[in-house]
Amino acid sequence: MPRSDETYVVDADTRGFEAAMKAASDSTRHFGSVFTATLKSAVTSGKSLEDTVRALAMRLSTMALNSALAPIEKGISGGFDMLLQNLLTPNASGRFAKGGAFSGGGALTAFASGGVVTGPTLFAHRGGTGLMGEAGAEAVLPLSRGADGRLGVASDGAGVPVNVTFNVQARDAESFRRSESQLTAMLARTVRRGSRNL
């Protein structure tokens, strides 16, 4: 295999990984402090080893339960916060622009001409509110109808040359002539398929 001296730079969003590593580090640190505090308490108060281990197990199970329930608590409180914000915002209906998205200073942004969302962003959806970009960057692409009536993403691919290569192996000119209509039909299908995917 030939050796390549090329260097590639990979740019990746590692914020999620870094947050998970920090959470794991914090949990480990917290576990260590709970463990040592329990042992210190046992030594200074003269408790039995059984009572100390039981107290340690209770504190660790409480920590685990709190960790497991934290995302649920965060989701519920975030939902209530958003609901209260929408209910208590004065004159919310007066801030609607074309398409039902808030204009100037509102919580929602219009994306009629497309764009890229780099973080959590609210949008109007079926009389309510939707959230996009919560897991990272997302593209917003306007849809349009093609000449065939199908709805899809418009592209500026017109005028881009497309090369189609067919390799034909024929024993003689007569066998090539016999397969010519089959090759023509195959080429037409390929061109139609390619023009749909542009």
PASE-116770 format. One record per residue: y, z, x of N, C-alpha, C in turn; residue number from 1. Coordinates in Angstrom, 1 decimal, m for minus. Layout:
% residues N
Y	Z	X	Y	Z	X	Y	Z	X	NUM
...
***
This chain:
% residues 198
m1.2	0.0	0.9	0.0	0.0	0.0	1.2	0.0	0.9	1
2.2	m0.9	0.6	3.4	m1.0	1.5	4.3	0.3	1.3	2
4.9	0.7	2.4	5.7	1.9	2.4	7.1	1.5	2.0	3
7.7	2.3	1.2	9.0	2.0	0.7	10.0	3.1	1.3	4
11.1	2.6	1.8	12.1	3.6	2.3	13.3	3.8	1.4	5
13.0	3.4	0.1	14.1	3.6	m0.9	14.2	5.1	m1.3	6
15.4	5.5	m1.6	15.6	6.8	m2.1	16.1	6.8	m3.5	7
15.6	7.6	m4.4	16.0	7.6	m5.8	16.6	9.0	m6.1	8
17.6	9.0	m6.9	18.3	10.2	m7.3	18.0	10.4	m8.8	9
17.4	11.5	m9.2	17.1	11.8	m10.5	18.1	12.8	m11.1	10
18.8	12.4	m12.1	19.8	13.3	m12.7	19.2	13.8	m14.0	11
19.0	15.1	m14.2	18.4	15.6	m15.4	19.1	16.9	m15.8	12
19.1	17.1	m17.1	19.7	18.2	m17.7	18.8	19.4	m17.6	13
19.0	20.4	m16.7	18.1	21.5	m16.5	18.6	22.8	m17.1	14
19.6	22.7	m18.0	20.2	23.9	m18.6	19.1	24.7	m19.4	15
18.3	24.0	m20.1	17.2	24.7	m20.9	16.3	25.4	m20.0	16
15.9	24.8	m18.9	15.0	25.4	m17.9	15.6	26.6	m17.3	17
16.9	26.4	m16.9	17.6	27.5	m16.2	17.7	28.7	m17.1	18
18.0	28.4	m18.4	18.1	29.5	m19.4	16.8	30.2	m19.6	19
15.7	29.5	m19.6	14.4	30.1	m19.8	14.1	30.9	m18.5	20
14.4	30.4	m17.4	14.1	31.2	m16.1	15.0	32.5	m16.1	21
16.2	32.4	m16.5	17.1	33.6	m16.6	16.5	34.6	m17.6	22
16.1	34.1	m18.7	15.5	35.0	m19.7	14.2	35.7	m19.2	23
13.4	34.9	m18.5	12.2	35.5	m17.9	12.5	36.5	m16.8	24
13.5	36.2	m16.0	14.0	37.1	m15.0	14.5	38.4	m15.6	25
15.4	38.3	m16.7	15.9	39.4	m17.4	14.8	40.3	m18.0	26
13.8	39.6	m18.6	12.7	40.3	m19.2	11.9	41.1	m18.2	27
11.7	40.5	m17.0	11.0	41.2	m16.0	11.7	42.4	m15.5	28
13.0	42.2	m15.3	13.9	43.3	m14.8	13.9	44.4	m15.9	29
14.0	44.1	m17.1	14.0	45.1	m18.2	12.6	45.8	m18.3	30
11.5	45.1	m18.1	10.2	45.7	m18.1	10.1	46.7	m17.0	31
10.6	46.3	m15.8	10.5	47.2	m14.6	11.3	48.5	m14.9	32
12.5	48.3	m15.5	13.4	49.5	m15.7	12.7	50.4	m16.8	33
12.1	49.8	m17.8	11.4	50.6	m18.9	10.2	51.4	m18.2	34
9.5	50.7	m17.4	8.3	51.3	m16.8	8.7	52.4	m15.9	35
9.7	52.2	m15.0	10.1	53.3	m14.1	10.7	54.5	m14.9	36
11.5	54.2	m15.9	12.2	55.2	m16.7	11.1	56.1	m17.4	37
10.1	55.4	m17.9	9.0	56.2	m18.6	8.3	57.1	m17.6	38
8.0	56.6	m16.4	7.3	57.4	m15.4	8.2	58.5	m14.9	39
9.5	58.3	m14.7	10.4	59.3	m14.3	10.4	60.4	m15.4	40
10.5	60.0	m16.6	10.5	61.0	m17.7	9.3	61.8	m17.8	41
8.1	61.2	m17.5	6.8	61.9	m17.5	6.8	62.9	m16.4	42
7.2	62.5	m15.2	7.2	63.4	m14.1	8.1	64.6	m14.3	43
9.4	64.3	m14.7	10.4	65.4	m14.8	10.1	66.3	m16.0	44
9.5	65.8	m17.1	9.3	66.6	m18.3	7.9	67.3	m18.3	45
7.0	66.8	m17.4	5.7	67.4	m17.3	4.7	66.9	m18.4	46
5.0	65.7	m19.0	4.1	65.2	m20.0	2.8	64.8	m19.4	47
1.7	64.7	m20.2	0.4	64.2	m19.7	0.4	62.7	m19.5	48
m0.5	62.2	m18.7	m0.6	60.8	m18.4	m0.9	60.0	m19.7	49
m1.7	60.6	m20.6	m2.0	59.9	m21.9	m0.7	59.7	m22.7	50
0.2	60.8	m22.8	1.4	60.7	m23.5	2.4	59.7	m22.9	51
2.4	59.7	m21.6	3.2	58.7	m20.8	2.8	57.3	m21.1	52
1.5	57.0	m21.0	1.0	55.6	m21.2	1.3	55.2	m22.7	53
1.1	56.1	m23.6	1.3	55.8	m25.0	2.8	55.5	m25.2	54
3.7	56.3	m24.7	5.1	56.0	m24.8	5.5	54.7	m24.2	55
4.9	54.4	m23.0	5.2	53.1	m22.3	4.7	52.0	m23.2	56
3.5	52.1	m23.8	3.0	51.0	m24.7	3.9	50.8	m25.9	57
4.4	51.9	m26.5	5.2	51.8	m27.6	6.5	51.1	m27.2	58
7.1	51.4	m26.1	8.4	50.8	m25.7	8.2	49.3	m25.4	59
7.0	49.0	m24.7	6.7	47.6	m24.4	6.5	46.8	m25.7	60
5.8	47.3	m26.6	5.5	46.6	m27.9	6.8	46.4	m28.7	61
7.7	47.4	m28.6	9.0	47.2	m29.3	9.8	46.1	m28.6	62
9.8	46.1	m27.3	10.4	45.0	m26.5	9.9	43.6	m26.9	63
8.6	43.5	m27.0	7.9	42.2	m27.3	8.3	41.8	m28.8	64
8.3	42.8	m29.7	8.6	42.5	m31.1	10.1	42.0	m31.2	65
11.0	42.7	m30.5	12.4	42.4	m30.5	12.6	40.9	m30.0	66
11.9	40.6	m28.9	12.0	39.3	m28.3	11.5	38.2	m29.3	67
10.4	38.5	m29.9	9.8	37.5	m30.9	10.7	37.3	m32.1	68
11.3	38.4	m32.5	12.2	38.3	m33.8	13.6	37.8	m33.5	69
14.0	37.8	m32.2	15.4	37.4	m31.9	15.8	36.0	m32.4	70
14.9	34.9	m32.2	15.3	33.6	m32.7	15.4	33.6	m34.2	71
14.6	34.3	m34.9	14.6	34.3	m36.3	15.9	35.0	m36.8	72
16.3	36.1	m36.2	17.5	36.8	m36.5	18.7	35.9	m36.2	73
18.7	35.2	m35.1	19.8	34.4	m34.7	20.0	33.2	m35.7	74
18.8	32.6	m36.1	18.9	31.5	m37.1	19.4	32.0	m38.4	75
18.9	33.1	m38.9	19.4	33.6	m40.2	20.9	34.0	m40.2	76
21.3	34.7	m39.1	22.7	35.1	m39.1	23.6	33.8	m38.9	77
23.1	32.8	m38.1	23.9	31.6	m37.9	24.1	30.8	m39.2	78
23.0	30.8	m40.0	23.0	30.1	m41.3	24.0	30.8	m42.3	79
23.9	32.2	m42.3	24.9	32.9	m43.2	26.3	32.7	m42.7	80
26.5	32.7	m41.4	27.9	32.5	m40.9	28.4	31.2	m41.3	81
27.6	30.1	m41.2	28.0	28.8	m41.6	28.3	28.7	m43.1	82
27.4	29.3	m43.9	27.6	29.3	m45.3	28.9	30.0	m45.7	83
29.2	31.2	m45.1	30.4	31.9	m45.4	31.6	31.2	m45.0	84
31.5	30.5	m43.8	32.6	29.7	m43.3	33.0	28.6	m44.3	85
31.9	27.9	m44.8	32.2	26.8	m45.7	32.7	27.3	m47.1	86
32.2	28.5	m47.5	32.7	29.0	m48.8	34.1	29.6	m48.8	87
34.4	30.2	m47.6	35.7	30.9	m47.6	36.8	30.1	m47.0	88
36.5	28.8	m46.5	37.6	28.0	m45.9	38.5	27.5	m47.0	89
39.8	27.9	m46.9	40.7	27.5	m48.0	40.9	26.0	m48.0	90
40.9	25.4	m49.2	41.2	24.0	m49.4	40.3	23.1	m48.6	91
39.0	23.4	m48.6	38.1	22.6	m47.8	38.0	21.1	m48.3	92
38.1	21.0	m49.6	38.0	19.6	m50.2	39.2	18.8	m49.9	93
40.3	19.4	m49.6	41.5	18.6	m49.3	41.5	18.0	m47.9	94
40.6	18.4	m47.1	40.5	17.9	m45.7	39.6	16.7	m45.5	95
39.0	16.2	m46.6	38.0	15.1	m46.5	38.8	13.8	m46.2	96
38.2	13.0	m45.3	38.7	11.7	m45.0	37.7	10.7	m45.5	97
37.9	9.4	m45.2	37.0	8.4	m45.6	35.5	8.7	m45.2	98
34.6	8.6	m46.1	33.2	8.8	m45.8	32.8	10.3	m45.9	99
33.7	11.1	m46.3	33.4	12.5	m46.5	33.4	13.3	m45.2	100
33.8	12.8	m44.0	33.8	13.6	m42.8	35.2	14.2	m42.7	101
35.3	15.4	m42.2	36.6	16.0	m42.1	37.5	15.2	m41.1	102
38.8	15.2	m41.4	39.7	14.6	m40.5	40.6	15.7	m39.8	103
41.2	15.4	m38.7	42.1	16.2	m38.0	41.9	17.7	m38.1	104
41.3	18.4	m37.2	41.2	19.8	m37.1	40.0	20.4	m37.9	105
39.3	19.6	m38.7	38.2	20.1	m39.4	37.0	20.3	m38.6	106
35.9	20.8	m39.1	34.7	21.1	m38.4	33.9	19.9	m38.2	107
34.1	18.8	m38.9	33.3	17.6	m38.9	34.0	16.5	m38.2	108
33.3	15.5	m37.6	33.9	14.4	m36.9	33.3	13.1	m37.5	109
34.1	12.1	m37.7	33.6	10.8	m38.2	33.1	10.0	m37.1	110
32.0	9.3	m37.3	31.3	8.4	m36.3	31.0	7.0	m36.9	111
32.0	6.5	m37.7	31.8	5.2	m38.3	31.6	4.1	m37.3	112
32.2	4.1	m36.2	32.0	3.1	m35.2	31.0	3.5	m34.1	113
30.3	4.5	m34.3	29.3	4.9	m33.3	29.9	5.9	m32.3	114
29.0	6.2	m31.4	29.4	7.1	m30.3	28.3	7.9	m29.8	115
28.6	8.9	m28.9	27.6	9.7	m28.3	28.0	11.2	m28.5	116
27.1	12.0	m29.0	27.3	13.4	m29.2	26.6	14.1	m28.1	117
27.4	14.9	m27.4	26.8	15.6	m26.2	26.4	17.1	m26.5	118
26.8	17.6	m27.7	26.4	19.0	m28.0	26.3	19.1	m29.5	119
26.0	20.3	m30.0	25.9	20.5	m31.4	27.1	20.1	m32.2	120
26.9	19.2	m33.2	28.0	18.6	m33.9	27.6	18.5	m35.4	121
28.5	19.0	m36.3	28.3	18.9	m37.7	28.7	17.5	m38.3	122
27.9	17.1	m39.3	28.3	15.8	m40.0	28.0	15.9	m41.5	123
28.7	15.1	m42.3	28.5	15.2	m43.7	27.2	14.4	m44.0	124
26.3	15.0	m44.9	25.0	14.4	m45.2	24.6	14.8	m46.6	125
24.6	13.8	m47.5	24.1	14.0	m48.9	24.9	15.1	m49.6	126
26.1	15.2	m49.5	26.9	16.2	m50.2	26.8	17.6	m49.5	127
26.2	17.6	m48.3	26.1	18.9	m47.6	26.5	18.7	m46.1	128
26.0	19.4	m45.2	26.3	19.4	m43.8	25.0	19.2	m43.0	129
25.1	18.3	m42.0	23.9	18.2	m41.1	24.4	18.6	m39.7	130
23.4	18.7	m38.8	23.7	19.1	m37.5	23.0	18.1	m36.5	131
23.7	17.6	m35.6	23.1	16.7	m34.6	23.5	17.1	m33.2	132
22.7	16.7	m32.2	23.0	17.1	m30.8	22.6	18.5	m30.5	133
21.9	19.2	m31.3	21.6	20.6	m31.0	20.6	20.7	m29.8	134
19.8	19.6	m29.6	18.8	19.7	m28.5	19.3	18.9	m27.3	135
20.5	18.4	m27.3	21.0	17.5	m26.2	21.7	16.3	m26.7	136
22.1	15.4	m25.8	22.9	14.2	m26.2	22.1	13.3	m27.2	137
22.9	12.8	m28.2	22.3	11.9	m29.1	23.3	10.7	m29.4	138
22.8	9.5	m29.6	23.6	8.4	m29.9	23.7	8.1	m31.3	139
24.9	7.8	m31.8	25.1	7.4	m33.2	25.4	5.9	m33.2	140
24.5	5.1	m33.9	24.6	3.7	m33.9	24.8	3.2	m35.3	141
25.9	2.4	m35.6	26.1	1.9	m36.9	25.1	0.8	m37.2	142
24.7	0.8	m38.5	23.7	m0.2	m38.9	24.4	m1.4	m39.6	143
23.8	m2.6	m39.5	24.3	m3.7	m40.2	23.2	m4.6	m40.6	144
23.4	m5.5	m41.6	22.4	m6.4	m42.1	22.4	m7.7	m41.3	145
21.2	m8.1	m40.9	21.1	m9.4	m40.2	21.0	m10.5	m41.2	146
20.9	m11.8	m40.6	20.9	m13.0	m41.4	19.7	m13.0	m42.4	147
18.7	m12.3	m42.0	17.5	m12.2	m42.8	17.5	m11.1	m43.9	148
18.7	m10.3	m43.9	18.8	m9.3	m44.9	18.3	m7.9	m44.5	149
17.7	m7.9	m43.4	17.1	m6.6	m42.9	18.2	m5.7	m42.3	150
18.1	m4.4	m42.5	19.0	m3.4	m42.0	18.6	m3.0	m40.6	151
19.5	m3.0	m39.7	19.1	m2.5	m38.3	20.4	m2.4	m37.4	152
20.1	m2.0	m36.2	21.2	m1.8	m35.2	21.7	m3.2	m34.7	153
22.9	m3.5	m34.8	23.5	m4.7	m34.3	23.5	m4.7	m32.8	154
23.3	m5.9	m32.2	23.3	m5.9	m30.7	24.2	m7.1	m30.4	155
24.7	m7.1	m29.2	25.5	m8.2	m28.7	24.7	m9.0	m27.8	156
23.4	m9.2	m28.1	22.5	m10.0	m27.3	22.6	m11.5	m27.4	157
23.4	m12.0	m28.4	23.5	m13.4	m28.6	24.1	m14.0	m27.3	158
23.5	m15.2	m27.0	24.0	m15.9	m25.8	23.3	m15.5	m24.5	159
22.5	m14.4	m24.6	21.8	m14.0	m23.4	20.6	m14.9	m23.2	160
20.4	m15.6	m22.1	19.2	m16.5	m21.9	17.9	m15.7	m21.9	161
17.0	m16.3	m22.6	15.6	m15.7	m22.7	14.7	m16.7	m22.1	162
13.9	m16.3	m21.2	12.9	m17.2	m20.5	11.5	m16.9	m21.0	163
10.8	m17.9	m21.5	9.4	m17.7	m22.0	8.6	m18.6	m21.1	164
7.6	m18.1	m20.5	6.7	m18.9	m19.6	5.3	m18.9	m20.2	165
4.7	m20.1	m20.4	3.3	m20.2	m20.8	2.6	m20.9	m19.6	166
1.6	m20.3	m19.2	0.7	m20.9	m18.2	m0.5	m21.5	m18.9	167
m0.6	m22.9	m18.8	m1.7	m23.6	m19.5	m2.6	m24.2	m18.5	168
m3.9	m23.9	m18.7	m4.9	m24.5	m17.8	m5.7	m25.4	m18.6	169
m5.6	m26.7	m18.3	m6.4	m27.7	m19.1	m7.3	m28.5	m18.1	170
m8.4	m28.9	m18.5	m9.3	m29.7	m17.7	m8.8	m31.1	m17.4	171
m8.2	m31.6	m18.5	m7.7	m33.0	m18.4	m6.6	m33.2	m19.4	172
m5.9	m34.3	m19.4	m4.8	m34.6	m20.3	m5.3	m34.6	m21.8	173
m6.4	m35.0	m22.1	m6.9	m35.0	m23.5	m7.1	m33.6	m24.0	174
m7.6	m32.7	m23.2	m7.7	m31.3	m23.7	m6.4	m30.6	m23.9	175
m5.4	m31.0	m23.0	m4.0	m30.5	m23.2	m3.4	m31.0	m24.5	176
m3.6	m32.4	m24.8	m3.1	m32.9	m26.1	m3.7	m32.3	m27.3	177
m5.0	m31.9	m27.2	m5.7	m31.3	m28.3	m5.1	m29.9	m28.6	178
m4.6	m29.2	m27.5	m4.1	m27.8	m27.7	m2.6	m27.8	m27.9	179
m1.9	m28.9	m27.8	m0.5	m29.0	m27.9	0.1	m28.4	m29.1	180
m0.5	m28.6	m30.3	0.1	m28.0	m31.6	m0.1	m26.5	m31.6	181
m1.3	m26.1	m31.0	m1.5	m24.6	m30.9	m0.5	m24.0	m30.0	182
m0.1	m24.6	m28.9	0.9	m24.1	m28.0	2.2	m24.1	m28.6	183
2.6	m25.1	m29.4	3.9	m25.2	m30.0	4.0	m24.1	m31.0	184
3.0	m23.8	m31.8	3.0	m22.8	m32.8	3.2	m21.4	m32.1	185
2.5	m21.2	m31.0	2.5	m19.9	m30.3	3.9	m19.7	m29.7	186
4.5	m20.8	m29.2	5.9	m20.7	m28.7	6.9	m20.4	m29.8	187
6.7	m21.0	m30.9	7.7	m20.7	m32.1	7.5	m19.3	m32.5	188
6.3	m18.8	m32.6	6.1	m17.4	m33.0	6.7	m16.4	m32.0	189
6.6	m16.7	m30.7	7.2	m15.9	m29.6	8.7	m15.9	m29.7	190
9.3	m17.0	m29.9	10.7	m17.1	m30.0	11.2	m16.3	m31.2	191
10.6	m16.5	m32.4	11.0	m15.8	m33.6	10.9	m14.3	m33.4	192
9.8	m13.8	m32.8	9.6	m12.4	m32.5	10.6	m11.9	m31.6	193
10.9	m12.6	m30.5	12.0	m12.2	m29.6	13.3	m12.1	m30.2	194
13.7	m13.1	m31.1	15.0	m13.1	m31.7	15.1	m11.9	m32.7	195
14.0	m11.5	m33.3	14.1	m10.3	m34.2	14.4	m9.0	m33.4	196
13.9	m9.0	m32.2	14.0	m7.7	m31.3	15.2	m7.7	m30.5	197
16.1	m8.7	m30.6	17.3	m8.7	m29.7	18.3	m7.7	m30.3	198
***
